[in-house]
Amino acid sequence: MQKPLDRGLNAAILHIAGRLFPTGYDVAADAPNTYRKLRDHLDSGKRLVVYNGGSEGTIYADAEVNYAMRAWHDWAHYMHHNDFSIDGETATCAVQCCQLRELYGDCQTTARWCEILRAEIVGQRLYYAKFGEYVQDQRKFVETWLSDPAAALS
């Protein structure tokens, strides 16, 4: 079994998702996959649903943490009216980093977590814009991005 890239980040993600969704969220294959669908779904009062696929090879090494990250991320998109464009993903990532700093302090640990999130969120969105497909090995992508962002996008 693979280890998470950063156990502390995993714990922070689970903590934040637990605070945001004290009664949980759903995980399914038919989760909203566009910003409009996310807005419509949540505006109608329905419970948040996150996508259940693509949880292998992640930096979290645990599908439940990946789902929690997706829930937190979708909440940030929704609450801050950020679409799924590169700009929207960048702004959503910034919201999440701000939340990490508010909860855990502005320190080297949260700075590292934010770099990891930038790779996971913004980096992968840039990859999609460039290649028209999703990153297959998310862990390898993030590890590459952390040492050389340009190499991750080549």
Secondary structure, DSSP 4 states (H G I P E B T S, - for coil): -PPPS-HHHHHHHHHHHHHH-TT--EEETT---SHHHHHHHHHTTPPPEEE-S--SS-TTSSHHHHHHHHHHHHHHHHHHT--SSHHHHHHHHHHHHHHHHHHH-SSHHHHHHHHHHHIIIIIHHHHHHHHSS--S-HHHHHHHHHH-HHHHT-
